[in-house]
Amino acid sequence: MYTHHREREQPIFSTRAHVFQIDPATKRNWIPASKHAVTVSFFYDANRNVYRIISVGGTKAIINCTVTPSMTFTKTSQKFGQWADTRANTVYGLGFATEQQLHQFTDKFREVKDAARLAREKSQDKDLANSALTIAAPQDLSDALQSPPVMNINGPEDKLFRSQSADITLSAERERIKKMLSEGSICEMNVEAELFSLQDSNSKLVAALHEANANVEQWKKQLTAYQEETERLRDQVSDLEAHGGHSPGDLLKDELTQSLEELEALLKAKDQEIHILQSKKAEYHDIEHDRDQAIHRLREMEMRNVELERRVQNSEQNLNNSLDDRDRMDTEIQRAIEILDIKIFDLNDLRQSLFKLISK
């Protein structure tokens, strides 16, 4: 579908709808999540075998929902449907322009849910959360960066001093990585959804243009036939006027004049249809231009993501090195603590011996 094959999530279906979320206070009223209709897309991650529903408004992700086998899309009216996302603790609602769009989304939702169920049955032992460089921040870094427990030497008051500068540096690096991943993923999804929508509109317009071009020749033939018929009728009217017929001829003349007016009206309608087709051709060229711009922007985003991935890898390497240095420092401190304990014990024995000698 794209000139450059992506190894990440691929859009498999896209439509436009008004997005709503349930009011968390009342659990009954709907709150609009978008001011106008936005693109709602199904994405598939082949690496993790996961399906997601994503909708982006500007630079903000309005919907970011992972499809699970327990989800159900319910049609509540002719153009409105909803489903619950227990992970986000909310209910999403979609309002479509036509009933056909609602049916298409319902069928795709059911198809994706069945695919998610089969994927879960085939990979029960796989951890779907351990995927690197996704929108959610990596959890293993958060666990790995927890501060080690404070060790005591001889009592609760003798706590080992810890350097807080290393913790502050690692925390800032972790937040920076999260921010880069979030910004890159949202921009990439926005461009992909926009490109998918443009390609869908482009394919529909191309099909309409092909059908229109196929009918142009037929319409031209009909126009030629209508023009010939008009000329013939005009000749008959001229002949009747030249012979000066009476009432029967006048009736025929009226009928021919009426037929002539109908044919002229039909010719005007066909001319308007031809003008409309010509304007659609101009719109098609504009869509082609927009598609090329979207592809160019997508390539730029891919290059930016490659750079972000490289920077993230470097940051992770620096974090790992910092953690290794910290582990070595902890080992050395532990060794020093043991030596201090032995020395303190020896000094205590020496103090008791001296006290005994002084007492004697």
C-alpha positions as CSV (number, residue, x, y, z in Angstrom):
1,M,0.0,0.0,0.0
2,Y,2.9,2.3,0.7
3,T,6.1,2.8,-1.3
4,H,8.1,2.0,1.9
5,H,7.2,-1.2,3.7
6,R,6.5,-0.6,7.4
7,E,7.4,-3.2,9.9
8,R,5.1,-1.8,12.5
9,E,1.3,-1.3,12.7
10,Q,-0.6,-1.2,9.4
11,P,-4.0,0.4,8.9
12,I,-6.5,-2.3,7.7
13,F,-9.8,-0.2,7.8
14,S,-10.7,3.4,8.0
15,T,-13.9,5.4,8.2
16,R,-15.0,8.8,9.5
17,A,-17.3,9.4,12.4
18,H,-18.1,11.8,15.3
19,V,-16.4,10.4,18.5
20,F,-18.0,10.6,22.0
21,Q,-17.1,9.4,25.5
22,I,-19.3,8.6,28.4
23,D,-19.5,11.1,31.2
24,P,-17.4,9.6,34.0
25,A,-19.5,11.4,36.6
26,T,-23.0,10.4,35.5
27,K,-22.2,7.3,33.3
28,R,-25.2,8.3,31.2
29,N,-24.5,11.4,29.2
30,W,-22.2,11.6,26.2
31,I,-19.3,14.1,26.0
32,P,-18.1,14.9,22.4
33,A,-14.4,14.1,22.0
34,S,-14.2,15.8,18.6
35,K,-15.7,19.0,17.2
36,H,-16.3,17.4,13.8
37,A,-16.0,14.0,12.1
38,V,-12.6,12.5,12.4
39,T,-10.9,9.4,10.9
40,V,-11.3,6.2,13.0
41,S,-9.0,3.4,11.9
42,F,-8.2,-0.2,12.8
43,F,-4.5,-0.9,13.0
44,Y,-2.7,-4.3,13.1
45,D,0.7,-4.9,14.8
46,A,2.2,-8.0,13.1
47,N,5.0,-8.2,15.6
48,R,2.8,-8.4,18.6
49,N,-0.3,-9.8,16.8
50,V,-2.4,-7.1,18.3
51,Y,-5.3,-5.1,16.9
52,R,-6.1,-1.5,17.9
53,I,-8.7,1.2,17.2
54,I,-7.0,4.6,16.9
55,S,-8.4,8.1,16.2
56,V,-6.2,11.2,16.2
57,G,-7.5,14.7,16.4
58,G,-4.7,17.2,15.6
59,T,-1.8,15.9,17.7
60,K,-4.0,14.3,20.4
61,A,-5.0,10.6,20.4
62,I,-8.8,10.6,20.9
63,I,-9.1,6.8,20.8
64,N,-6.3,4.4,21.6
65,C,-8.1,1.1,22.3
66,T,-6.7,-2.4,22.1
67,V,-9.3,-4.8,20.8
68,T,-9.9,-7.8,23.1
69,P,-12.2,-10.9,22.6
70,S,-14.5,-9.7,25.4
71,M,-15.4,-6.4,23.7
72,T,-18.8,-6.0,22.0
73,F,-19.8,-3.2,19.6
74,T,-23.5,-2.4,20.2
75,K,-25.7,-0.6,17.6
76,T,-28.0,1.7,19.6
77,S,-29.6,3.5,16.7
78,Q,-29.5,3.6,12.9
79,K,-26.3,5.7,12.8
80,F,-24.8,5.3,16.3
81,G,-22.9,2.5,18.1
82,Q,-20.8,2.1,21.2
83,W,-18.4,-0.3,23.0
84,A,-16.7,-0.4,26.4
85,D,-13.0,-0.3,27.0
86,T,-12.4,-1.7,30.5
87,R,-8.7,-0.9,30.4
88,A,-9.4,2.8,29.9
89,N,-12.4,2.6,32.2
90,T,-14.6,4.4,29.6
91,V,-17.3,3.8,26.9
92,Y,-16.7,5.1,23.4
93,G,-19.5,6.1,21.0
94,L,-19.4,6.7,17.3
95,G,-21.9,8.7,15.2
96,F,-21.8,7.9,11.5
97,A,-23.1,9.9,8.5
98,T,-24.9,6.9,6.9
99,E,-26.3,3.6,8.1
100,Q,-24.0,1.8,5.6
101,Q,-20.9,3.1,7.4
102,L,-22.2,1.9,10.7
103,H,-22.8,-1.6,9.2
104,Q,-19.2,-1.6,7.7
105,F,-17.7,-0.6,11.1
106,T,-19.8,-3.3,12.9
107,D,-18.7,-6.0,10.6
108,K,-15.0,-5.0,10.8
109,F,-15.2,-4.8,14.6
110,R,-16.6,-8.3,14.7
111,E,-13.9,-9.6,12.3
112,V,-11.1,-8.0,14.3
113,K,-12.5,-9.3,17.6
114,D,-12.6,-12.9,16.2
115,A,-9.0,-12.4,15.0
116,A,-7.9,-11.2,18.5
117,R,-9.6,-14.2,20.1
118,L,-7.8,-16.6,17.8
119,A,-4.5,-14.9,18.4
120,R,-5.0,-15.1,22.2
121,E,-5.8,-18.8,21.9
122,K,-2.6,-19.5,19.9
123,S,-0.3,-17.5,22.1
124,Q,-1.4,-17.9,25.7
125,D,2.1,-17.8,27.2
126,K,3.3,-14.7,25.4
127,D,3.5,-11.4,27.2
128,L,1.8,-8.9,25.0
129,A,3.0,-6.0,27.2
130,N,6.7,-6.5,26.5
131,S,6.9,-4.6,23.2
132,A,9.6,-2.0,22.8
133,L,9.1,1.4,21.3
134,T,5.3,1.5,21.4
135,I,3.1,4.4,22.5
136,A,3.0,3.1,26.1
137,A,6.3,3.8,28.0
138,P,8.5,0.7,28.6
139,Q,7.7,-0.7,32.0
140,D,10.9,-2.7,32.4
141,L,12.9,0.6,32.6
142,S,10.6,1.8,35.4
143,D,11.1,-1.4,37.4
144,A,14.8,-1.4,36.7
145,L,15.3,2.2,37.9
146,Q,13.8,1.7,41.3
147,S,16.1,2.8,44.1
148,P,17.8,-0.1,46.0
149,P,16.9,-0.6,49.7
150,V,18.8,1.5,52.2
151,M,21.2,-0.7,54.3
152,N,21.8,-0.3,58.0
153,I,25.2,-0.8,59.7
154,N,24.4,-1.2,63.4
155,G,20.9,0.2,63.9
156,P,18.0,2.1,62.4
157,E,19.8,5.4,62.8
158,D,23.0,4.4,60.9
159,K,21.6,4.6,57.3
160,L,24.0,4.4,54.3
161,F,24.2,7.7,52.4
162,R,23.0,7.5,48.8
163,S,23.9,9.8,46.0
164,Q,20.7,11.5,44.7
165,S,22.3,12.9,41.6
166,A,22.3,9.6,39.8
167,D,18.6,9.1,40.6
168,I,17.8,12.5,39.2
169,T,19.8,12.0,36.0
170,L,18.2,8.6,35.3
171,S,14.7,9.9,36.0
172,A,15.2,12.8,33.7
173,E,16.5,10.5,31.0
174,R,13.6,8.2,31.4
175,E,11.0,11.0,31.1
176,R,12.8,12.4,28.0
177,I,12.6,8.9,26.3
178,K,8.9,8.7,27.1
179,K,8.2,12.1,25.6
180,M,10.1,11.3,22.4
181,L,8.3,8.0,21.9
182,S,4.9,9.6,22.6
183,E,5.4,12.5,20.2
184,G,6.8,10.3,17.4
185,S,4.1,7.7,17.6
186,I,1.2,10.3,17.7
187,C,2.6,12.2,14.7
188,E,3.2,8.9,12.8
189,M,-0.4,7.7,13.4
190,N,-1.8,11.0,12.4
191,V,0.0,11.0,9.0
192,E,-0.8,7.3,8.4
193,A,-4.5,7.8,9.1
194,E,-4.6,10.9,6.9
195,L,-2.8,9.1,4.0
196,F,-5.1,6.1,4.4
197,S,-8.2,8.4,4.2
198,L,-6.8,10.2,1.1
199,Q,-6.1,6.9,-0.7
200,D,-9.6,5.6,0.1
201,S,-11.1,8.8,-1.3
202,N,-8.7,8.6,-4.3
203,S,-9.8,5.1,-5.1
204,K,-13.5,6.0,-5.0
205,L,-13.0,9.0,-7.2
206,V,-10.9,7.1,-9.7
207,A,-13.7,4.4,-10.0
208,A,-16.3,7.2,-10.5
209,L,-14.1,8.8,-13.2
210,H,-13.6,5.6,-15.0
211,E,-17.4,5.0,-15.0
212,A,-18.0,8.5,-16.1
213,N,-15.5,8.3,-18.9
214,A,-17.1,5.0,-20.1
215,N,-20.4,6.8,-20.3
216,V,-19.1,10.0,-22.0
217,E,-19.0,8.3,-25.5
218,Q,-22.5,7.0,-25.0
219,W,-23.7,10.4,-24.0
220,K,-22.0,12.0,-27.0
221,K,-23.8,9.6,-29.3
222,Q,-27.1,10.4,-27.6
223,L,-26.4,14.1,-28.0
224,T,-25.7,13.6,-31.7
225,A,-28.9,11.7,-32.1
226,Y,-30.9,14.3,-30.2
227,Q,-29.4,17.1,-32.4
228,E,-30.3,15.2,-35.6
229,E,-33.8,14.7,-34.3
230,T,-34.0,18.4,-33.4
231,E,-33.0,19.4,-36.9
232,R,-35.5,17.0,-38.4
233,L,-38.3,18.4,-36.3
234,R,-37.3,21.9,-37.2
235,D,-37.5,21.0,-40.8
236,Q,-40.9,19.5,-40.3
237,V,-42.1,22.7,-38.5
238,S,-40.7,24.8,-41.4
239,D,-42.5,22.7,-44.0
240,L,-45.8,23.0,-42.1
241,E,-45.4,26.7,-41.8
242,A,-44.7,27.0,-45.5
243,H,-47.8,25.0,-46.5
244,G,-49.9,27.0,-44.1
245,G,-51.9,24.1,-42.7
246,H,-55.1,24.6,-40.6
247,S,-56.1,23.2,-37.3
248,P,-54.7,19.6,-37.7
249,G,-51.4,21.1,-38.8
250,D,-51.4,23.6,-35.9
251,L,-51.9,20.7,-33.5
252,L,-49.0,18.9,-35.0
253,K,-46.9,22.0,-34.9
254,D,-47.6,22.5,-31.2
255,E,-46.6,18.9,-30.5
256,L,-43.4,19.2,-32.5
257,T,-42.6,22.5,-30.7
258,Q,-43.1,20.9,-27.4
259,S,-40.9,17.9,-28.3
260,L,-38.3,20.4,-29.5
261,E,-38.3,22.2,-26.2
262,E,-38.0,18.9,-24.3
263,L,-35.0,17.9,-26.4
264,E,-33.3,21.2,-25.8
265,A,-33.8,20.9,-22.1
266,L,-32.3,17.4,-22.2
267,L,-29.3,18.8,-24.1
268,K,-28.8,21.4,-21.4
269,A,-28.9,18.8,-18.7
270,K,-26.3,16.6,-20.5
271,D,-24.1,19.7,-20.9
272,Q,-24.3,20.3,-17.2
273,E,-23.3,16.7,-16.5
274,I,-20.3,17.0,-18.7
275,H,-19.2,20.2,-16.9
276,I,-19.6,18.4,-13.6
277,L,-17.4,15.5,-14.8
278,Q,-14.8,18.0,-15.9
279,S,-14.8,19.7,-12.5
280,K,-14.4,16.2,-10.9
281,K,-11.3,15.7,-13.0
282,A,-9.8,18.8,-11.5
283,E,-10.6,17.6,-8.0
284,Y,-8.9,14.3,-8.8
285,H,-5.7,16.1,-9.7
286,D,-5.9,18.0,-6.4
287,I,-6.3,14.8,-4.5
288,E,-3.3,13.3,-6.3
289,H,-1.3,16.3,-5.2
290,D,-2.5,15.9,-1.6
291,R,-1.6,12.2,-1.7
292,D,1.9,13.0,-2.9
293,Q,2.4,15.5,-0.1
294,A,1.1,13.0,2.5
295,I,3.6,10.4,1.2
296,H,6.4,12.9,1.4
297,R,5.4,13.8,5.0
298,L,5.2,10.1,5.9
299,R,8.7,9.5,4.6
300,E,10.0,12.4,6.6
301,M,8.2,11.0,9.7
302,E,9.8,7.6,9.1
303,M,13.3,9.2,8.9
304,R,12.5,11.1,12.1
305,N,11.4,7.9,13.8
306,V,14.6,6.1,12.7
307,E,16.6,9.0,14.3
308,L,14.4,8.8,17.5
309,E,15.0,5.0,17.7
310,R,18.7,5.5,17.4
311,R,18.7,8.2,20.1
312,V,16.5,5.9,22.3
313,Q,18.9,3.0,21.9
314,N,21.8,5.3,22.8
315,S,19.9,6.5,25.9
316,E,19.1,2.9,26.9
317,Q,22.7,2.0,26.5
318,N,23.7,4.9,28.7
319,L,21.1,3.9,31.3
320,N,22.4,0.3,31.3
321,N,25.9,1.6,31.8
322,S,24.8,3.8,34.7
323,L,23.0,0.9,36.3
324,D,26.1,-1.3,35.9
325,D,28.2,1.4,37.6
326,R,25.6,1.7,40.3
327,D,25.6,-2.1,41.0
328,R,29.4,-2.1,41.2
329,M,29.3,0.8,43.6
330,D,26.7,-1.1,45.7
331,T,29.0,-4.1,45.8
332,E,32.0,-2.1,46.9
333,I,29.9,-0.3,49.6
334,Q,28.6,-3.6,50.9
335,R,32.2,-4.9,51.1
336,A,33.2,-1.8,52.9
337,I,30.3,-2.2,55.3
338,E,31.4,-5.8,56.1
339,I,35.0,-4.6,56.8
340,L,33.7,-1.8,59.0
341,D,31.6,-4.2,61.0
342,I,34.6,-6.5,61.6
343,K,36.7,-3.5,62.6
344,I,34.0,-2.2,64.9
345,F,33.7,-5.7,66.5
346,D,37.5,-5.8,67.0
347,L,37.5,-2.4,68.6
348,N,34.7,-3.3,70.8
349,D,36.6,-6.4,72.0
350,L,39.7,-4.2,72.5
351,R,37.7,-1.7,74.5
352,Q,36.3,-4.4,76.8
353,S,39.8,-5.8,77.3
354,L,41.2,-2.4,78.2
355,F,38.3,-1.9,80.6
356,K,39.0,-5.1,82.3
357,L,42.7,-4.3,82.6
358,I,41.9,-0.9,84.1
359,S,39.5,-2.4,86.5
360,K,42.2,-4.7,87.8
